[in-house]
Each structure stands twice: as structure tokens, then as C-alpha cells.
Amino acid sequence: MIVPDHRERITKTVEMSGEPVEIYMTKMMTPCTPEEFKAMSVEERETAKIQPPLNQRIYNPEDGIVCMQDIPVKMRDGVIIYTDIYKPEADGKYPLIISWSFYGKRPFDGQSEWQIMGVPPQTVSDMSKFESADPGYWCRRGYAVANVDPRGIGHSEGDFVQFGTQDGKDGFDFIEWAAAQSWCSGRCALSGNSCVAMTQWRIASQQPPHLTCIAPWESTTDMYRESLCEGGIPAHSFVRLVMKEACGPNYMDSTPDNLEKYPFINCTYWKDKDPIWENVTIPVYQTACWNHFHLRGSINAFRKCKSRRKWLRVHRDFEWPDAYSNENLQDLELFFARYLKLERNGWELTPKVRIEVQDAAEFLFMKNRPEENFPLKRTKYEKLYLDASDKSMKKEPVQENAVAVYDSKTGEVSFDYRFEEDTELTGYMKLRLYVAAESYNDMDLFIAVQKLGTNGDLLPVTLFGEPHPGAWGKMRVSRRKLNEKLSTDYCPVQAHTCDEKLEPGQIVPVDIEIVPTSRFFHKGQQIRVSIAGRYIRGDWFEPLMWNTDNQGNHLVYTGGEYQSFLQIPVIPPRFHDGDIMIR
């Protein structure tokens, strides 16, 4: 399913990574007053959004907090953007926490109550930008907070180009402006989750001198592989839905349209959206959720950035309740106090990696277990071989050939293995399959790795009470070519530089990247690999959909010369003495 976009689309040439690139841009949501919105027809409201008028003022949103609203800031090319600055009422110089995203700097305007899913009402103040630092918390602890409308957003001038070097350069200019203001200590940080985390890597890539640390909590970092074309399968719907949050008088970079214009990754358009990892050397506090589409980007960001002072915390909960919980706010406050206020508070003793080992539903086997690295150095990779004759997996290669068949549009096939002892899997899995499209030239594969109980019932992790499909992987088989430089034995990475169509019935091997996970399997519980031609998930509030290209039956070959297998990351106990195990 493709979500239609009725807004005007044009072609413009913009600078990307120092080169002129022709891109598609669409008209953003039209700013309007509440009165104008009320007078619109249903059709007109599809392309409009309530936007408060420009209103430069200084006022007290709450006792003890001052807001300097709609301050203009000039970028290096003369474009003016606008920001709201919140700070403690008392005179002084305060370190600054910056929220940078295309979500409006006052999203609560025009709403009856500002509420975030999974977070009780009144937890987050009306001063907070979506997915960002709450001035109601941070200003009372001696920080200033900047809610920024980037280029093209709200009343800020220009066109909006998503997640590229232009955003990074503007972030540089804003930070250097802010550091020179009379109310700022000269030490600045970027903070926030999801979209607000994604921009942090692009800004940090430009190395603004007064940016002292970043806290990107959940961050897609490879826009092609993790968002627009995961596994090589185009995904327009969710991105178009999120793009409708962008409101301004001009145009924005339309990434779904530009995926069609630039279908392969080896071009300037997609290169411009990659962070420059070797430039990120300041302290970093990265989080990731085992069950969120930001997972791959968050883990890779931690691994790829060149900072020697970096920390990773991986958890099971959804990003919003995780970000605004008291426990995690206090943890983040220690990080900011260390690098924004230069307090010697022992932050350096925080484990470099902390992981939650999931069990079932909302239950954890272990919480915030300290580790030194990711993937874990003590990982032992083992193979479970698929057997289509009985839909099982086995520890030894399967001798006899067999084939599993499913309808590519309505069916699925699964393979199960029962653990004979307690087993922890933490890290990267990969799936080697030998596959064929019975009567077509391509096939889209959707993989879910799941946990079953001792009786064979599914034991999913739950988010907001809904079952998660499991650790996932995706692949369009015509995109099976791997990037040899990025791929490892435990994590294959697709190249996305060409299409290699199939002949009907042609059997080919594919190595499918499965996102990292951490699950504990008690003795007698089972692991399942589910394979289908579509994404299977019910009752979820985010419209995650892919534009599939399947016809007829899919065939999965196992055994003999077709040793399909799941490679799993087994984590041995740290200490083992008879029946005593310390994990």
C-alpha cells in the first residue's frame, strides 16, 4: 500500500556534499491559524496545519523559567531561522541543550492537551518539543533549552532538505551563535530521540567547536538501508506520513520520490545523508531499543563513531516511556552534568555498554547488564540448519534435500528448534537461505525470529501491550549482492548498487541480515524462523508497510547442497562451576 501525497511536487537543484544534485521536492503542509483551519474543507485540511504566528516576546511559561520566543538566527548564507530559548529566570550563564528537528518548536499549540503515547499526562510540560528535552525538567536543574525550527520549518526561511549536510551546517551555525550569547556558558549539547536523535549525528559530523556532547536516543543513521529501502524493498507509507509533520511556506526534500529517482545507494543524494563517522569524537550517550526500527542505526552509530568516550544502553521498552522515565532522566543528567557543567561525578565509571536481556512479554531476564563492547567478545556463533521435511532446525547439516513452498502473498513457512539447556542469544544473527520464485523474476522475503514456549505457543515481547513480531530481516532477492567492505561473517550488508533479476525457478543463495537482539531461552523453549512474502503484524499504531513485488509461490530449499541455516550468537556464562552459573 502506498499512501498518496496530494501536495505539489517540483524539481530543484540543491547542493549536496559540495555537488549540485537535482531532487524532487514537495510543498510542505501549509501554515494556518486555528480560525483558518476551522473554515477549511476536509480536503483542504489534508494539506494544512495549525501554526502559531510569529510572536517575538519574553515571558514566564512557569514560575522560575523564562522563555525568549521566536528569536531570529542568521545562517552563513543569510537565511533566517527561528528558535525558542528556555532558561532559568535567575541571571547567569547556562549550558544549552538543543532540540533540532522538523517537528514544530511548539507542537502543543492548537492542542487541548499535550500528551505523548505511553507517558502519563502532565509528565512532560507544554514547553517541550516532541521527543525532546523538557525545559520543565532541565531548566530547574541549571540548563537552558533551545527548541529550534530548522531551515524551512515554521517561519524559518528556505527549503527543508532532510538529514543531510545542509542540516548539519545550519546546526553548526546555530550552536556557534548560541555559545556567544550572554545567557550561555559556551557549552552546548544535542539531545532527543528518534528524528531529534537522527539530526544529532549530521550536526556533530560538522564538528562545531562549542558542541561538547550528544545524546541521540534511538537514531536511524542509514536512511536508505534502515528507512526508505530496508532490504531493498521500498517503503514509502510511513515516511510520507511523518513528512506531513513538516509545516512551512516552502518545499521539502521528498525522500520517497527521490528513492524512485535515485534507486541505488551509490550516488551523491544518498551519500549526503550519511553521517561522517570519523568526525564524531565528542562524548556520546546512545540508546537503542531491541524492538524499534531505529535499532540498526542506533547500534551502528555507537560502533562507527570515533569517540573514545561513548556509551550504549539497549532496552526493551518503546522510546517515549524510556526517554521520560525518572530513572533514565537522572542517568542522562549525570552525563550532561559531566560534560556540560564539568562536574566530576563518576560518570566515567558507567559501563560502556548496558543491555536488557529480554525474556517474554514485558519481563526481563536481566536489566542493564554491564558489558564492555558490542557485539560481545565472548559470543560463540553457532548454526541451526533448516530442514523443510519436518519444518525444524537441527544442530548438524541436513543430509537430504527438501523444499518448503508458500504462497508469496498470503502464506508463510516456519522452522523451529528446541533448546536442550538454558541459552542466551545476544547480538547479530544471519540467515542463509537457498530460494527460488516458482514463476516470477523476483521475491521479497520478510523474516521474523521468534521465541516459543515449551508447549509451542508464541512468547513475544510486548510493547504497549501489543506483541512484537520478533527480530527481523528483509530482502528483495534481486538485491542479494553484498557490500564486501561492510559485511562481516556475522552481519551481511547488502550493496544496493544493482538489480539481479531471477529466472523463474532459479535457485540462488541469499544471506539476510537480522537486526541485533537479546533473548533468553529457558531449557525446553524454542526458537522459530518465520519466512513470508509480506510484513506480518497486527494492531500496531505505526503504519509500517512495504511496496512488495511478489507473484506465485516462493520455494525454500534445505539439506544436501542447499544448507540453509540460521546463525545465532550464543552467550556463554561469565562463570561456570558445576551447577553454578554467573551471567
VOMI-223269 format. One record per residue: z, x, y of N, C-alpha, C, O in turn; residue in three letters. Coordinates in steps of 0.1 Angstrom, whole numbers, plus 5000, padded with zeros to 4 digits. Example, Ala and Ser with C-alpha at 12.3 -4.5 7.8 and 13.67 -1.06 7.14 Angstrom:
<nodes>
507851324943507851234955507851324967508551424967ALA
507151284978507151374989507951295000508051345011SER
</nodes>
This chain:
<nodes>
500050084988500050005000500050095012500850185013MET
499250065022499150135035499550035046499049925047ILE
500550085054501050005065500050015076499750125081VAL
499449905081498449915091499049955104500149925107PRO
498250025112498650075126497650015135496450065136ASP
498049925143497149855152497049915166496249875175HIS
497750035168497750095181496450175183495850225173ARG
496050195195494850265199494950405194495950475195GLU
493750455188493650595183492550665191491450615192ARG
492850795195491850875202491851015196492751045187ILE
490951095200490851235196491151315208490551295219THR
492051415206492351515217492351655211492551675199LYS
492051755220492151895216493451945222493651945234THR
494351995213495652055218495752195213495052235203VAL
496652265219496952405214497952405203499052345205GLU
497652465192498552475181498552625176497452675172MET
499752685177499852825173498852915180498253005174SER
498552885193497652965201496152935199495353005205GLY
495852825191494452795189494252655193495052565192GLU
492952625198492652485201492352405189491552445180PRO
492952295187492752205175492552065179493252005187VAL
491452005173491151865176491951775166491951795154GLU
492751685172493651605164493451455168493051425179ILE
493851365158493951225162495351205168496351255164TYR
495351115178496551075185496450925186495450865188MET
497650865185497750715187498650685199499550765202THR
498350565204499150525215500550495210500750435199LYS
501550535217502950515213503350365216502650295223MET
504550325211505050195215505150185230505750275236MET
504750075235504750055250506150025255506849935250THR
506650105265507950075270507949945278507049915285PRO
509049875276509149745284510549715286511449765279CYS
510849625296512149575298512549465288511649405282THR
513849425287514149315278513449185282513149105274PRO
513349165295512649045300511249045296510648945292GLU
510549155298509149165294508949145279508049085274GLU
509849205271509749185256509949045252509248995243PHE
510948975259511148835255509948745258509748655251LYS
509248785269508048705272506848735264505848655265ALA
506848835255505648875247505448775235506448715230MET
504248775231503948705218504348795207504748905208SER
504448735195504748805183503848925181504349035177VAL
502548915183501649015181501849125192501749245188GLU
502149095204502349195214503649275211503649395214GLU
504649215205505849285202505649395192506549485191ARG
504549385184504349485174504049625180504249725173GLU
503649625192503249755199504149785211503749865219THR
505249715212506149735224507549755219507949715208ALA
508349815228509749845225510549855238510049905248LYS
511749795238512649795250513049935253513550015245ILE
512749975266513050105271513750085284513250035294GLN
515050135286515750125299514950195310514350305307PRO
514950145322514250205333514950335337516150355334PRO
514150425343514750545348515850515358515650445368LEU
517050575356518150545364519050665365520050675358ASN
518750755375519450875377520850845383520850795394GLN
521950875376523250845381524250925373523950985363ARG
525450935379526650995372527750885371528050825381ILE
528250865359529150765357530150795345529850895338TYR
531150725343532150745332531850635321532350525323ASN
531150675310530950575299532250545292532450435287PRO
533250645291534550625286535550705294535150805301GLU
536750675293537750755301537750895296537650925284ASP
537750985306537751125303536351195300536251315298GLY
535251105301533951155298533051125309533051005314ILE
532251215314531251195324529851205318529551285310VAL
528951115322527551115319526651135331526751065341CYS
525851245330524851265340523551225334522951285326MET
523051105339522051035332520651065338520451075350GLN
519651075329518251095333518051215342517351195353ASP
518551325338518351445346516951505343516551515331ILE
516151535353514851585350514851735347515651815354PRO
514051785338514051925334512551965333511751905326VAL
512152075340510752115341510452215330511252315328LYS
509452195322508952285312508052395319507752385330MET
507752495311506952605316505652575322505052645330ARG
505052465316503752415321503852315332502752255336ASP
505052285337505152185348505552045343505851965352GLY
505452015330505751885325507251865327508051955325VAL
507651735331509051705333509551615321508851525317ILE
510651655315511251575305512651535310513151595320ILE
513251435304514551385309515651385298515351375286TYR
516851405303517951425294519251355299519351335311THR
520051305290521451265294522451365290522451415278ASP
523251415299524351505296525651445296526051385306ILE
526451455285527751405285528751525284528451625277TYR
529851525292530751635292532151585295532351475300LYS
533151665292534451625296534551605312533851675319PRO
535451515316535551485330536051605338535751625350GLU
536951685332537551795339536551905343535651925334ALA
536651965354535752075358535852185348536952215343ASP
534752255345534852365336533452395331532452325334GLY
533352505323532052545317532252515302533152575295LYS
531352435297531452395283530252435274529152435279TYR
530552475262529452495253528652365250529252255251PRO
527352375248526552255247525952235233525452325227LEU
526052105228525452065216524251975219524451875227ILE
523152005214521851945218521251855207521251905195ILE
520951735210520151645201518751635206518451595217SER
517751675197516351685201515551605191515351655179TRP
515051495194514151415185513451305193513851275205SER
512451245187511751135194512451005194511950905199PHE
513550995187514350875188514950875202515450975207TYR
514950755209515350745223516750795225517550785217GLY
516950855237518250915240519350815242520550845242LYS
518950685243520050575244519550465235519150355240ARG
519550485222519050385213519850255212519350145208PRO
521050255217521950145217521550045228521949925228PHE
520750085239520349995249519449885243518549915236ASP
519749765246518949655241519449595228518849505223GLY
520549655222521149605210522449545213523149585222GLN
522849445205524049375207525249465202526349455208SER
524949545191526049635187525349755180524449745172GLU
525749875184525250005179525950035165527150065165TRP
525150025154525750045141524750125133523550105134GLN
525350215124524550295115524850255101526050235098ILE
523850245093524050195079524950285071524850415071MET
525950225065526950305057528050355065528950415059GLY
528050325078529150375087529750255094529050175100VAL
531050235092531650115098531450095113531350205120PRO
531349975118531249955133532450025140533550035135PRO
532150075152533050145161533350295156534050365163GLN
532750335145532950475141532150565151532750675155THR
530950525154530150615163530050535176529750415177VAL
530150605187530250545200528750515205527850565200SER
528750425216527450395222526850505229525750495234ASP
527550615230526950735237526050815228525350905232MET
526150795215525450875205524050845204523650725203SER
523250945203521850925199521750915184522650965177LYS
520750845179520650825164520650955157519851045160PHE
521450965146521551075137521951205144521551315141GLU
522851195155523151305163524651315166525451235162SER
524951425173526351445177526851335186526151295195ALA
528051285183528551175191529451235203530451295200ASP
529051205215529851255226531251205226532151265231PRO
531451085220532751025219533751115211534951105212GLY
533151195202533951295194533951425201535051485203TYR
532851485204532751625208533151645222533751755224TRP
532951555231533451575245534951585245535451655254CYS
535651515237537051515236537651645230538851665229ARG
536751725225537151855219536551975227536452085221ARG
536151945239535752055248534352095247534052215250GLY
533452005243531952035243531251945252531651825254TYR
530051985257529151895263528051865253527851935243ALA
527451745254526351695245525151655253525251585263VAL
523951705249522751665256521951585246521551625235ALA
521651455251520651375244519351385251519151345263ASN
518351445244517051475251515951385246515851355235VAL
515151335256513851275253512751385254512451425265ASP
512251435243511251535243509951495251509751375254PRO
509051585252507751565259507051435253506951415241ARG
506751345262506051225259506951105255506450995254GLY
508251125253509151025248509850965260510351035269ILE
510050825260510650755271509950785284508750745285GLY
510650835294510050865307509551015308509051055318HIS
509751085297509251225298507751235297507151155291SER
507251325305505751335307505051395295505651465287GLU
503751375295502951435285502751355272503151245271GLY
502051415262501851365249502751425239503251545241ASP
503151355229504051405219503351455207502651375200PHE
503551585204502951645192504151675183505051755186VAL
504151615171505351615162505551755155504651805150GLN
506751805155507251905147506352035147506052085136PHE
505952075159505152195160505652295170506752285175GLY
504852395173505252495182505452445197506252495204THR
504752335200504952275214506352225215507052255225GLN
506852155205508252105205509152225205510252225212ASP
508852335198509752455198509752515212510852565216GLY
508652535218508652595231509352515242510052565250LYS
509252375241509952295250511452305248512252305257ASP
511852315235513252325232513852455238514952465243GLY
513052565237513352695243513652675258514652715263PHE
512652615265512752595279514052515283514652545293ASP
514252405275515452325278516752405276517652395285PHE
516852475265518052555263518352655274519452675278ILE
517252725278517452825288517852755302518552815310GLU
517252645305517652565317519152525316519952545325TRP
519552475304520852415303521952535304522952515310ALA
521652645298522552755298522852805312523952865314ALA
521952785322522152825335522852725344523152755356ALA
523152605339523852505347525352535349525952605341GLN
525852485360527252515364528252465354529352515353SER
527952365346528852305337528752365323529552325314TRP
527852455321527552505307528152645306528052725316CYS
528752675295529252815292528252915289528453035289SER
526952865287525852955284525652965269524753045264GLY
526452895261526352905246525952765242526552665244ARG
524752755235524152625231523952625216523752725209CYS
524052505210523752475196522852355195522852265204ALA
522152345184521452225180522152165168522552235159LEU
522152025168522951955158522251825155521651765164SER
522551775143522051635139521351645126521051745120GLY
521151525120520551515107519151445107518851385117ASN
518451465096517151405094516151455105515951575106SER
515551365112514551405122515151505132514451595137CYS
516451485136517151565145517351705139517551805147VAL
517451715126517551845119516251915119516152035120ALA
515151835116513851895114513451975127512852085126MET
513751925139513251985151514052115153513552205160THR
515252135148516052255150515352375145515452485151GLN
514752365133514052485128512852525137512652645138TRP
512152435142511052465151511452535164510852625169ARG
512552485170513152535182513752675179513452775187ILE
514552685169515152815165514052925162514253045165ALA
512852875157511752975155511353045167510753155167SER
511552975179511153035192512153135198511853195208GLN
513353145191514353235195514853225209514853335216GLN
515253115214515853105228517053195228517953175220PRO
517253275238518353375239519753305239520653365233PRO
519853185244521153115245521453015234522352945235HIS
520553015224520852935212521653015203521153115198LEU
522952985201523853065193523953025179524353105170THR
523652895175523752855161523152715160522852645170CYS
522752675148522252545145522952485133523452555124ILE
522952355133523552275121522552165117522752045121ALA
521452205110520552105106520952035093520852095082PRO
521451915094522051845082520951745077520751635083TRP
520251785066519151715060517851745068517751685079GLU
516951825063515851855071514551885063514551985055SER
513651795063512251825058511751945066511751935078THR
511152035059510652155066509252185063508552255071THR
508652135052507252145049506652005050506651935041ASP
506051975062505551845065504551795055504451675052MET
503751895050502651855041503251825027503051715021TYR
503951925021504451905007505551815006505751754995ARG
506351785016507551705014507451575021508351485018GLU
506451545029506451425037505051355035505051245030SER
504051415040502751345041501951345028501151255025LEU
502151445019501251465008502051524996501651624990CYS
503251464993504051524982503351524969502851414964GLU
503251634963502551644950501051634951500251634941GLY
500551624964499051604966498751454967497551424969GLY
499751364967499551224967499851174982500951184986ILE
498851124989499051085003500150975004500150884996PRO
500950985014502050885017502050855032502550935040ALA
501450745036501250705050502350615054502850615066HIS
502850525046503550405050504850435057505150385068SER
505750525051507050555057506850625070507550595079PHE
505950725070505750795082505250705094505750725105VAL
504350615091503850525101505050435106505150405118ARG
505850395097507050315101507950395110508350345120LEU
508250525107509050605115508450635129509050635139VAL
507050645129506350675141506550565151506450585163MET
506750445146506950325155508250335163508450255172LYS
509150435160510350455168509950535181510750535190GLU
508850595181508450675193507950585203506950505201ALA
508550585215508250495226507950585239508750665243CYS
506750555245506450635257505050585262504350505255GLY
504750615274503450565280502250625275501150575278PRO
502250735268501050815264500850815249500950705243ASN
500450925244499950935230500751025222501451115227TYR
500751005208501451095199500551145188499651065184MET
500851265183500151315172500351225160501451195156ASP
499251175154499351085142499151165129498051185125SER
500251205123500151285111499451225100498751285092THR
499651085097498851025086497351035088496651065079PRO
496951005101495451025104494951165102493851185098ASP
495851255107495451395106495451455092494851555089ASN
496151385083496051425069494651395064494151475056LEU
494151285068492751255064491751345070490751385064GLU
492051385083491151485090491251625084490251695083LYS
492451665081492751795075493451775062494651795061TYR
492651755051493251715038493851835030494651815021PRO
493551955034494152075027495052145037494952145049PHE
495952225031497152275038496752405046497452445055ILE
495652475042495352605047494552595060493352635060ASN
495152535070494452515083495552525094496752515091CYS
495052545106495952565118496852445120498052455124THR
496352325118497052195120498352195112499452175118TYR
498352225099499552225091500352345093501552345092TRP
499752465095500452585098501352575110502452625110LYS
500852505120501652485132502952415130503852425138ASP
503052335120504252255117505252335108506352275105LYS
504852455104505852535096506752615105506352675114ASP
508052605102508952695109508652845107508052875096PRO
508952925116508753075114510053125109510953165117ILE
510153135096511453165090512053295094513253305095TRP
511253395095511753535098512353535112513053635115GLU
512053435121512653435134514053375135514753385145ASN
514453305124515753235124516853335119516953345107VAL
517553395128518553495124519953455129520953525126THR
520053345137521353305142522153235131521553195121ILE
523453205132524253135122523652995120523252925129PRO
523652955107523152825102524052755093524652815084VAL
524352625096525052545086524152435082523852335089TYR
523652445070522652345064523252265054524052315045GLN
523052135054523452045043522251985036521051985042THR
522451935024521351875016521951765008523151775004ALA
521251665005521651554996520851554983519551554984CYS
521451564972520751564959519751444957518851444949TRP
520051334965519251214962518451164975518251044976ASN
518051254983517351224995516051304996515951414991HIS
515051235002513751305003513751435012512751505012PHE
514851455020514951575027515451695018515551805023HIS
515751665006516351764997515651894996516152004999LEU
514351884992513552014990513552095003513652215002ARG
513252035014513152105027514452165031514452285036GLY
515552105028516852155032517252275024517652375029SER
517052265010517352385002516352505005516852615006ILE
515152475007514152585011514552645024514352765026ASN
514952565034515352615047516452715045516452825051ALA
517452685038518552775035518152905029518553015032PHE
517252895019516753005012515853095020515853215019ARG
515053035028513953105035514353175048513853275052LYS
515353115055515653165069516353305067516953325056CYS
516153385077516653525076518053555081518453665082LYS
518753445084520053465089520953525078520853485067SER
521853615082522853665072524153585073525053605065ARG
524153495083525353415084524853265083524653195092ARG
524753225070524253095067525053035056525453105047LYS
525252905057526052825048525252705043524552635051TRP
525452665031524852545025525852455018526652505010LEU
525852325021526652235014525752125009525052055016ARG
525852104996524952004989525851894983526751914976VAL
525451764986526351654983525551534977524251544977HIS
526251434972525551324966525351204975524451124973ARG
526151194986526151074995524951075004524351175006ASP
524650955009523550945019523951015032525051025035PHE
522951055039523151145051524051085062524851155067GLU
523950955065524750895076526250895073527050945081TRP
526650835062528150845060528650985058529751015061PRO
527751075052528251215051528451275064529351345066ASP
527451255074527551325086528651275095529151355103ALA
529051145094530051095103531451085097532351025103TYR
531651135085532951135078533851225085533451335090SER
535151195086536151275093536151415087536251515094ASN
536151425073536251545066535151645071535351765073GLU
533951585071532751675074532651705089532151815093ASN
533051615097533151645112534051765114533751845122LEU
535251755108536151865110535652005105535852105111GLN
534851995094534252115089533252175099533152295101ASP
532352085104531352125114532052175127531552265133LEU
533152115130533952165142534352305141534352385150GLU
534752345129535152485126533952575129534152685135LEU
532852535124531552615126531252635140530952745145PHE
531252515148530952525162531952605170531652675179PHE
533252585167534352655174534152805172534452885181ALA
533652845160533552985157532353045166532553155172ARG
531252975167530053035173529752985187528953045194TYR
530352875191530152825205531352865213531152895225LEU
532552865208533752895215534253035212535253085218LYS
533653105201534053235197535453245192536153345193LEU
535953135186537353135180537353205167536353195159GLU
538353285165538553355152539353255143540553265142ARG
538653165137539253055129539053065114539452975107ASN
538553175109538453195095537153135089537053125077GLY
536253085097535053015092534353105082533753065072TRP
534353235085533553335076534053325062533253365053GLU
535253275059535753265046535253145038535453125027LEU
534553055046533852945040532852985029532053075032THR
532852935017531952975007530452955012530152855018PRO
529653055009528253045013527552925008526652865015LYS
527852874996527252754990528452674985529252724978VAL
528352544988529252444981528452334976527552284982ARG
528752294963527952194957528852084951529952114946ILE
528351964951528951854944528151834931526951804931GLU
528851844920528251824907528451674903529551624902VAL
527351604902527351464900527551424886527151494876GLN
528251314884528451254870527551134869526451134865ASP
528151014873527350884872527850804884528950814889ALA
526950704888527250614899527750694911527050794915ALA
528950664917529450734928530450844924531050914933GLU
530550864911531550964906531051104905529851124902PHE
531951194909531551334908532251404897533451364893LEU
531651504891532351594881533151694888534251734885PHE
532551754899533251844908532851824922531651794925MET
533751844932533451834946533551964953534452034952LYS
532451994961532452114969532852234962533652314967ASN
532252254950532552374942531952494949530752494952ARG
532752604951532152724958531252804949531452824937PRO
530152844955529152934949528753044959528953024971GLU
528053144954527653254962526253244966525853304976GLU
525453164959523953164962523353034956524052964948ASN
522053014959521352914953519852954951519252994961PHE
519252944939519852894927521052984922521153104926PRO
521852934914523053004909522553124900521753104891LEU
523153244902522753354895522953344880522253404872LYS
524053274876524353264862523553154854523853124843ARG
522553104861521653004855520953054842520453164842THR
520952974831520253014819519152904817519552784815LYS
517952944818516852844817516452824803516252914795TYR
516452694799516152654785515052554785514752484795GLU
514252544774513152454773513552344763514052364752LYS
513152214767513252104758511752054756511152014766LEU
511352054744509952034741509651884738510351824730TYR
508751824745508351684743507651654730506851734725LEU
508051544724507451504711506951364712507851274712ASP
505651334714505151204715505251114703505150994704ALA
505551184691505551104679506751014678506750904672SER
507851054685509050974685509750964699510850914700ASP
508951004709509450994723510751064725511651024732LYS
510851184719512051264720511751394727510651434729SER
512851474729512651614733513451694723514551654718MET
513051814720513651904710513852044715513052084724LYS
514752114710515052254715514052354710513952464716LYS
513352324699512352414694510952354696510752234696GLU
509852444697508552394698508152294687508652304675PRO
507452194691507052084681505752124674504752174680VAL
505752114661504652174653503452074653502252124654GLN
503651944652502551854650502051794663502851764672GLU
500751794665500151724677500451574677500551514667ASN
500651524689500851384691500451344705500351434714ALA
500151224708499751174721500551054725500650964717VAL
501051044737501650924743500650864753500050934761ALA
500550734752499550664761500250554769501150484764VAL
499950544782500450434790499450394800498550474804TYR
499550274804498650214815499050274828500150274832ASP
498050334835498350414847498850334858499450384868SER
498650204858499050114869500350034866501049994875LYS
500550014853501749924850502749984840503849934839THR
502350094833503150144822503950264826503850324837GLY
504650314816505350444817505750484803505750404794GLU
506050614802506450664789507650754792507750824802VAL
508650764782509850844784510150924772509750884761SER
510851034774511251124763512651164765513151194776PHE
513551154754514951164755515451284747514851314737ASP
516551344751517251444744518751424745519251394756TYR
519451434734520951414734521651544733521351634725ARG
522551574743523251694743524451694732525151604731PHE
524451804725525451824715526751874720527751874713GLU
526851924732528051964738527951944753526951914759GLU
529151944760529151934775528152034781528152144777ASP
527351974790526352064796526152034811526051914815THR
526252134819525952114834524552164837524152274832GLU
523752084844522452124849522452134864522652034870LEU
522352254869522352264884521252364888521152474883THR
520352314896519252404901517852334899517752214899GLY
516852414897515452374896515052344882515352424873TYR
514352234880513652204867512152214870511752194881MET
511452234859509952214860509552154847510152164837LYS
508452084849507852004837506452054835505552044843LEU
506152104823504852144818504352034810504951994800ARG
503151974814502551864806501051904804500451974811LEU
500651854792499151854789498751714790499151624782TYR
497851684799497551544802496051524803495251614805VAL
495651394802494251364804494151214809495051134806ALA
493151194817492851054822491751004812490651064812ALA
492050894805491150854794489750824799488750854793GLU
489650754811488350714815488050734830487250664836SER
488850824836488750844851488750994854488951084845TYR
488551024867488451164871489651224878489651334883ASN
490751144878491951194884493151114879492951014872ASP
494351164882495551094878496751134886496851254889MET
497551034890498751064898499951044889500050944882ASP
500851144888501951144880503251144888503451224897LEU
504151044884505451034891506551054880506550984870PHE
507351154882508251204873509651164877510051184889ILE
510551124868511951104871512751164859512451124848ALA
513751244863514651304852515951234854516551244865VAL
516351164844517551074845518551104834518351184825GLN
519751044836520851054827521050924820521050814826LYS
521350934806521650814798523050834792523450944790LEU
523650724790524950724783524850754768523750764763GLY
525950754762525950784747525250674739524750694728THR
525250544746524650434739523150414744522550314739ASN
522650504752521250494756521050424769519850414774GLY
522050364775521950294788521750394799522350504799ASP
520950364809520750444821522050464829522750364831LEU
522450584833523650614841523150674854523250794856LEU
522650594863522150654876523250694886524350634885PRO
522850784895523650804907523350684916522250634916VAL
524450634923524150524932524350564947525250644950THR
523550504955523650514970523650384976522750294973LEU
524650354984524850214990524850114979524450004981PHE
525350154967525450064956524150044948524149974938GLY
523050104952521750094945521550214936521850324940GLU
520850194925520650304916519450394921518450354926PRO
519750524920518650624924517750654912518250654901HIS
516450664914515550684902515850814895515450814883PRO
516450914901516651044894515951154901515251134910GLY
516251274896515551394901514051374899513651334889ALA
513251404910511851364910510851474911511151584916TRP
509651444907508551534909507251444909507251334904GLY
506251494916505051424917503851514916503951634920LYS
502751464911501551554911500251464910500151384901MET
499351494919497951454917497251564909497251674914ARG
496751524897496251634888495151714894494951834890VAL
494351654902493251734908493751844918493051934922SER
495051834921495751934929496652024921497652074926ARG
496352044908497152114899497252264902498152334897ARG
496252324909496252464912497552504920497952434929LYS
498152614915499452664921499152774931498252844931LEU
500152774941500152884950500953004943502152994942ASN
500253104939500853214931501953284939502953334933GLU
501753294952502753364961504053294962505153354961LYS
504053154963505253074965505853034951507053014951LEU
505053034941505652984928506453084921506253204922SER
507453034914508353124905508253064891507752954889THR
508953134882508953074868509752944867509452864859ASP
510752934876511552814876511052704886511552594885TYR
510152734895509752634905508252654909507952744917CYS
507352584902505952594906505652524919506252414922PRO
504852584927504452524940502952504941502252604939VAL
502452384944501052364944500452424956501052444967GLN
499152464955498452534966497852444976497952474988ALA
497352324972496752224981495652284989495552255001HIS
494752364983493652424990492352374985491252414990THR
492352294974491052244968491352134959492552114955CYS
490352054956490451944946489751994933488652054934ASP
490251974922489652004909489651874900490551854893GLU
488651794902488551664895488351684880487851794875LYS
488751584873488751584858487451524853486851444860LEU
487051564841486151484833486951384825488051414821GLU
486451254823487251164815487551224801486651274794PRO
488851214798489351264785489651414785490151464775GLY
489351484796489551634797491051664797491851604805GLN
491551744788492951774787493251904795492552004794ILE
494251894804494552004813496052024813496751924812VAL
496552154815497952174816498352164831497552204840PRO
499452104834499952094848501452134848502252104839VAL
501852214858503252254860503752174872503252194883ASP
504752094870505152004880506552044885507452064878ILE
506652064898507952104905508851984905508451874909GLU
510051994900511051894901512151944911512552064911ILE
512451854920513451894930514751944924515051894913VAL
515552024931516852064925517751944923517651844930PRO
518651964914519651864911520951934906520952054903THR
521951854905523251894898523851774891524351684898SER
523851774878524451664870525151724858524851834853ARG
526251654855527051694843526751594832526851474834PHE
526451644820526251564808527351584798527551694793PHE
528151484796529251494786528651494772527551444770HIS
529351554762528851554749528351414744529151324745LYS
527151414739526651284734525851204744525051114740GLY
525851244757525051184767523651244766523451344760GLN
522651174772521251214771520551234784521051184794GLN
519551314783518651334795517251274791516851284780ILE
516651214801515351144799514351194809514751214821ARG
513151214805512051244814511151114813510651084803VAL
510951054825510150934826508850974834508951044844SER
507750934828506450964834505650834836505550754827ILE
505150814848504450694852503350724862503250834867ALA
502450634865501450644875501750594888500950574897GLY
503050554890503550494902504950524905505650564895ARG
505450504917506850524921507650404917507250294921TYR
508650424909509450304904510850314910511650394907ILE
511150214919512450204925512550064931511650014938ARG
513649994928513849864933514949854943515849934943GLY
514949754952516049714961516449834970517649844973ASP
515549914975515850024984515349984998514249934999TRP
516050025008515749975022514650055028514050005038PHE
514350175023513250255029511950225021511950235009GLU
510850195028509650165021508850295017507950335023PRO
509350355006508750475001507550434992507750384981LEU
506350464997505150424989504050534990504050605000MET
503250554980502250654979500950584977500850484970TRP
499850644982498450594981497850654968497150754968ASN
498150584957497750644944496250624941495550534947THR
495750704931494350694927494350704912494150814906ASP
494550594905494650584891493750474886493550374892ASN
493150494874492450394867492650414852492650534847GLN
492750304844492750314830494050374824495050374831GLY
493950434813495150494806495350644809494350714812ASN
496650684810497050824810497450864796498050794789HIS
497050984793497451044780498251164782497951254790LEU
499451174774500251294775500351354761500751284751VAL
499851474760499751544747500951634744501451704754TYR
501451634732502551724729502351794715501551744707THR
503051894713503051964700501852054697500852034704GLY
501952134687500852224684500452314695501252384701GLY
499152304699498652384710498952324724498652374734GLU
499552204724499952134736501452124737502052014736TYR
502052234740503552244740504052194754504452274762GLN
504052064756504652014768506152024768506752014757SER
506752064779508252084779508852064792508152064803PHE
510152034792510952034804511852154804512552174795LEU
511752234815512652354816513852314824513752264835GLN
515052334819516252294825517152414829517152514822ILE
517952394840518852504844520252484839521052414846PRO
520552544828521952524822522852624829522652744830VAL
524052574833525052654840526252674830526952574827ILE
526452794825527552824816528852824824528852844836PRO
529952794817531252804824531452944830530953044824PRO
532252954841532553084846533453164837533453284836ARG
534353084829535253154820535353064807535452944808PHE
535253134796535253054783536153134773535853254770HIS
537253074769538153134759538553024749539452944752ASP
537953024738538252924728537852784733536652764737GLY
538852694734538552564739538752554754538652454761ASP
539152664760539452674775538152704782537552804779ILE
537752624791536552644800536952624814537552524818MET
536552714823536652704837535252704843534552804842ILE
534952594850533552584855533552604870532552594877ARG
</nodes>
